[in-house]
């Protein structure tokens, strides 16, 4: 099936979409303050009338390009293009300041490809196996999986799980507006027919991500450092650097793959973990943080290996593992594709289109970054005072087109204001978005399980799989709520 899909993709239109998405993703990933997620959100309403397979292929290539391009700003400017590229600045930028930007860029470009391609192959193999197992699960297990995924995201809310729970509560409250599943009763509609269908995920994400982020960056007056002084020559194959770091590459690869598989942890965690592990194992510990090439290879391999890891639960279970995967889930929903274990059976062309686009995009990105390396500094000199207004206008236009009414525009503006308020009060947005997307699935399976059982909530604990996931999720929540209070007690006891 994958070979048939590759033949479908290998058409002028298909290749143009993937190449364009890959290049656009690299550029946006390289520019600090922007990301592939921004353009993905902008394109969601526009892609509604596109061929679903081509649209998802475009989004896939944008995501992979953005993930790979984040290292450019980190190495040349010391400013990470994406959150997951923060660690690359530790050693990438010091190498640039020493007058050798080509070495870390060449190592990063190759590390991106080395981490990405094998992880995609593993995803192709493991996702169908996990989906076959998931088909045998009932609503009890699906509810438990969603609960555990949300709990893991809340548990990583910057050591403030209570505010993460506030975000989850807000998401459940807002997602409950409209027609209830199964019973079809109206909730919080106030006899307003605009509220019957609830709030579109496109409007919510446009407001909370695209519009809010641009307004925040514009208000901060964010400017890129002068990159004109950085001279980047042609790509140099980093054969020796890669050969000297084979153990580093293997360990970082599996770190990224495993962390990517776990919902809510994300690339930033895997890069920090891979970097700290390799620094502790390195013989030249004193050089790390001052320009060690291993400090560039480890986070870049882990970051890109996480792509395959994140695709496995998304395709097999319909559970997004990160913010970019949440965008993928939204894109699937927009095009009428139901994510979950039956996705591979009912829409195999969509699944293999994602795989094929990812593989082709990875190859395109490697070639583009090798050939285009001398022009990297010019990519970072985009005039923000022109770029931000354009993105805001496109965001609002996309919001209007998604519902063909001013109502959709007002919802987007309200979501933007809500996002700003959440930032002000320190309430994390990622748990909100993930819960908002998973909430219908969570409620539907909860109601189905209770209707199918004679023992009520006890049935969730009499089935081993659902009991395990609920207990894991509850343990994560409890530990993050009270764990920090126990640390001082342990410290005093040790003293």
NORRA-V980312 format. One line per field, one symbol per residue. psi: psi as a letter, one per 20 degrees, with the letter a starting at -180 (. if undefined). A space follows every 10 residues. Layout:
psi->???
This chain:
psi->hhhghhhghl rggghggggg hgggggghhh opirrhhghg ghighhihjr pgghghhghg hgggggghih hghgghijop hrhijghhhg hgghhghijm hhghgghggh hgghhgghhh ghghghghgh hhhhhiqahg hhghgggggh hhghikllkm hhhhhggggg ggghiipbpq qghkqppkhk koihihjbpp hggghgghff gggggggghi kpqqrpjhip opaqppplgg ghhikggggg ghghgggghh hppigrhggh ggggghghhh iqhlhhhpii kphhiggghh ggghhighhh hghghhikop irghhhhggg ggghjjpoqa highghlhhg ghgggghggg hggggggghg hjghjghhhj kpohihgghg hgghghghgg hhikqhghgh gghhhghhgg ggggjkoqhg hggghhhigg hggghggggh hiqijchhhh iipgghgghg hggggggggh highhhghgh ghhh.
